[in-house]
Protein backbone atom coordinates (compact mmCIF):
# COMPACT_ATOMS: atom_id res chain seq x y z
CA UNK A 1 0.00 0.00 0.00
CA UNK A 2 1.04 3.55 -0.60
CA UNK A 3 1.05 6.30 2.02
CA UNK A 4 -2.19 7.78 0.65
CA UNK A 5 -3.88 4.39 1.08
CA UNK A 6 -2.73 4.09 4.71
CA UNK A 7 -4.02 7.59 5.41
CA UNK A 8 -7.43 6.58 4.05
CA UNK A 9 -7.48 3.46 6.26
CA UNK A 10 -6.49 5.47 9.35
CA UNK A 11 -9.19 8.07 8.66
CA UNK A 12 -11.79 5.33 8.29
CA UNK A 13 -10.92 3.82 11.69
CA UNK A 14 -10.85 7.29 13.24
CA UNK A 15 -14.45 7.83 12.10
CA UNK A 16 -15.50 4.44 13.51
CA UNK A 17 -13.85 5.10 16.89
CA UNK A 18 -15.53 8.53 17.12
CA UNK A 19 -18.90 6.97 16.37
CA UNK A 20 -19.34 9.01 13.19
CA UNK A 21 -19.85 5.86 11.11
CA UNK A 22 -21.05 2.50 12.39
CA UNK A 23 -18.67 0.16 10.55
CA UNK A 24 -15.44 0.39 8.55
CA UNK A 25 -15.62 0.89 4.84
CA UNK A 26 -14.35 -2.07 2.85
CA UNK A 27 -11.45 -0.88 0.73
CA UNK A 28 -10.08 -2.58 -2.40
CA UNK A 29 -6.61 -4.16 -2.17
CA UNK A 30 -4.96 -1.55 -4.37
CA UNK A 31 -6.65 1.76 -3.92
CA UNK A 32 -5.00 4.48 -5.90
CA UNK A 33 -1.75 3.24 -7.42
CA UNK A 34 -1.94 -0.21 -8.98
CA UNK A 35 1.41 -1.14 -10.52
CA UNK A 36 1.24 -2.53 -14.04
CA UNK A 37 3.05 -5.83 -14.50
CA UNK A 38 4.43 -4.75 -17.86
CA UNK A 39 6.65 -1.83 -16.88
CA UNK A 40 10.27 -0.69 -17.02
CA UNK A 41 12.27 -1.83 -14.00
CA UNK A 42 14.22 1.47 -14.03
CA UNK A 43 11.59 4.20 -14.37
CA UNK A 44 8.22 2.41 -14.20
CA UNK A 45 7.33 3.46 -17.75
CA UNK A 46 4.67 1.29 -19.38
CA UNK A 47 5.70 1.47 -23.03
CA UNK A 48 8.71 0.95 -25.25
CA UNK A 49 9.52 0.96 -28.95
CA UNK A 50 11.98 -0.85 -31.18
CA UNK A 51 15.08 1.08 -32.10
CA UNK A 52 15.09 2.05 -35.78
CA UNK A 53 18.48 2.04 -37.52
CA UNK A 54 19.86 1.90 -41.03
CA UNK A 55 20.96 -1.46 -42.40
CA UNK A 56 23.87 -2.12 -44.76
CA UNK A 57 21.75 -0.83 -47.70
CA UNK A 58 21.01 2.45 -45.86
CA UNK A 59 17.36 1.44 -45.36
CA UNK A 60 15.64 2.25 -42.09
CA UNK A 61 14.72 -0.99 -40.30
CA UNK A 62 13.43 -1.92 -36.89
CA UNK A 63 16.02 -3.65 -34.69
CA UNK A 64 15.45 -6.12 -31.85
CA UNK A 65 16.70 -3.51 -29.35
CA UNK A 66 13.94 -1.97 -27.21
CA UNK A 67 13.98 1.64 -26.03
CA UNK A 68 11.91 2.62 -23.01
CA UNK A 69 9.56 5.52 -23.75
CA UNK A 70 9.92 6.71 -20.14
CA UNK A 71 13.67 6.84 -19.51
CA UNK A 72 15.10 6.31 -23.02
CA UNK A 73 17.36 3.42 -21.94
CA UNK A 74 18.00 0.55 -24.34
CA UNK A 75 17.27 -3.10 -23.54
CA UNK A 76 17.98 -6.28 -25.52
CA UNK A 77 14.58 -7.88 -24.81
CA UNK A 78 11.29 -7.44 -22.97
CA UNK A 79 12.36 -9.58 -20.00
CA UNK A 80 15.35 -7.33 -19.34
CA UNK A 81 13.13 -4.24 -19.74
CA UNK A 82 10.77 -5.62 -17.08
CA UNK A 83 13.14 -7.37 -14.66
CA UNK A 84 16.58 -5.90 -15.26
CA UNK A 85 19.79 -7.79 -15.92
CA UNK A 86 19.56 -11.24 -14.32
CA UNK A 87 22.14 -12.07 -11.68
CA UNK A 88 24.27 -15.22 -11.84
CA UNK A 89 22.04 -16.90 -9.23
CA UNK A 90 18.87 -16.11 -11.20
CA UNK A 91 20.40 -17.55 -14.38
CA UNK A 92 21.44 -20.79 -12.62
CA UNK A 93 18.03 -21.17 -11.00
CA UNK A 94 16.11 -20.75 -14.25
C-alpha positions, 0 to 999 in steps of 0.5 A: 500500500502507498502512504495515501492508502494508509491515510485513508485506512487510518481516517476510516478507523478514526471515524468508527472510533468517534462513532461518526460511522457504524462500521469500517468501509471495505477498501479494495486491495490496491486503492489508488496506485496499482502497478502494471506488470508490464513496466520498465524496472528502471523508471516504471514506464509502461511502453517501449519501442523498437530502435530504428536504424539503417541497415547495410543498404542504408534502409531504415529498419526496426532492430530487436533492441527496445527503447523505453519511452519513459527513460530512453534506456535501451534493452535487448529484450522485454524480460530485461526491460521488465526485470533488469539484468539477471544475476548469476544466481537467477540464471542458474536457477532458471 
